[in-house]
């Protein structure tokens, strides 16, 4: 006669625990798949609210701001209430733009501008404060001063002025 020992709950408990853990992993995997995957990169709100220029070089995760494809080239444009950004095809922020009062697309950026600049600074004041720019253009019908840097979070700043020669837009870029 063979006597079976009842190992009780311990034997079934391990198996139940293993099956439950496996089911949980499968459920999480299916959930991530159905919701479009896990966000990778940095969340924008905590960085951009204080200084969107700090987003340069960061791979962004999801955003609540509208995202549209670039009209030329690959990548996307992110349009937030007080700033815009151009993302590379891999999702890395390559350019951040902040705008002064009166812009039709976004609200005026209320944070501190790079290098102590202020909205309304005229071309002469900027030239006196920052020195001669690396390049001067008038491609948009108004003066644009381009300054290039090493050792900063941005490689260049493009400063655009309105028809009265007052600072109206700052583009910070990784490229110099």
N, C-alpha and C positions, 0 to 999 in steps of 0.2 A: 504494500500500500504506500502510495506516494502522498506525502503531506505537503501541500503548497503553503508557503509562508505568505501571509498578506503583508506586504511592505507598506500598505496603507497609503496615506496621502503623500508621503515623501516621494514615492515612485511616480505617482501621477502629478505631483506638484511641480517637479522639475520639467516634465514633459509639457505641462500646461504653461509654465513660465516661458519655456523656449518657444512654443507655438505662439503665445501672446506677443512676445517680443518680435518675432518674425512678422506677424500680422501687422504690428504697429509700424515696422520699417516699411512694409509694402504700402500701407495706408498713407504714410507720409510721402513716399515716393510718388504715388499716384496723385496725391494732392498737389505736390509741387509741379508735376507735369501738367495737370489740368489748369493750374493757375498761371502757367507761362514760365515757370522756373523761379529760381531764387535770384533776388537782386544781388548784383555784385558791384563793387565800387563804393564810393562814398555817397551818403545822402547829402543833398545840396543845402537844405534849409539851415542847418547849424553853421555851415561855413559861409554861405552866400549872404545870410542876413547881416553878418558883421562886415564882410569884405569879399565881394565876389571875385576879385582878382586872385585871391588865394585858391580859387578853383583851377587855375592854370596847371596843366599837367596831371590832373586828377581824372581817373576813370569814373564816370558818374554811374550811379545806379538809376533807379526809377525817379521820376520827377512829376510833380503836380503841374508844372508849367507846360504849355503847349510846345510840341516838338514837330518841326517840319523839315523835309529834306532840303538840302542846299539847291539853289537854282543852277549852280555851276559846280562841277566836281562831285566828290563823294563826301558824305558826312551829313550832319544835321545842324539845324539852328534851334536853340532853346530860347523861348521868349517868356521871360518872367516879368513881374510888375515893375521892377526898377532896373533891370539889366537884361542883356542878351548874351548868349554864348554860342560859339561855333565849336562843334564836336567833330573830331576826326571820324573816319569810318569805324575805328575800333572803340569809339565812345570817350576818347580822351579830350578834355577841354583844351583847345588850341588858342582861342581868342575869347576875351570877355570885354563887353562894351557897356559903359555906363553913360547916362545921358543927363544933360542939364534940363532946366525948366523949359517948358514949351514944346517938348518933343511929341509928335503925333502918335508914336507907337507905344512908348512906355512912359511911366511916371518919372519924374526927376529923381535921380539917385541922391539920397539924403546922407549917406555915409561920407567918410573922409576920402578924398581923392589922393592918388599916389603923389609923392614928392611935394606935398604941401600945396598942391594946386587947389583952386576954388572956382566954382562956376562963375562966369562973368569976368574972369581974368582976361585981360586983352593980350594980344600977340606980344607987345612990347614987354609987359610984365613977365610973361612966361619966358621970353628970350632972356631977360635980365636975370631971372631966377635960375634957369636951367642951362643957360649958355646957348651957343649956336647949335641948332639941330643937325642931325646927320643928313637929313633930306627935307626939302620943302616942296610941297606939291599944291596944286590948285585943281585937282581932278574933279572935285565936287562943286566947283564954282566959288569956293571960299578957301582961305589958306588952311593947309594941313601941315603941321610940323611933326616930323618923325624923329624920335630919339632912340638910340640903341644902347643896350646895357649888357654888362656881364656881372655875374654875382648877385643878381636880383631874381625874384620869382618870375619876372617877365624879361623877355629878351628885347622887347621894344614897346614903346608907347607911341601911339598915333594920336595927336591932339588936333581935333577939328574945331574950327571957329565958324561963327555965323557971319552974315554980311556986315555986321558992325564990328567984326574982328574980336568977338568975345568967345571964350571957351564954351562949347556946347556939347562936346562928346569926347570921351576918352576910350580908345581901344588899346587894351593890353594884350600882347601876343607872346607866345613862346619863341617865335622866330625873330632873329635879329638880322 
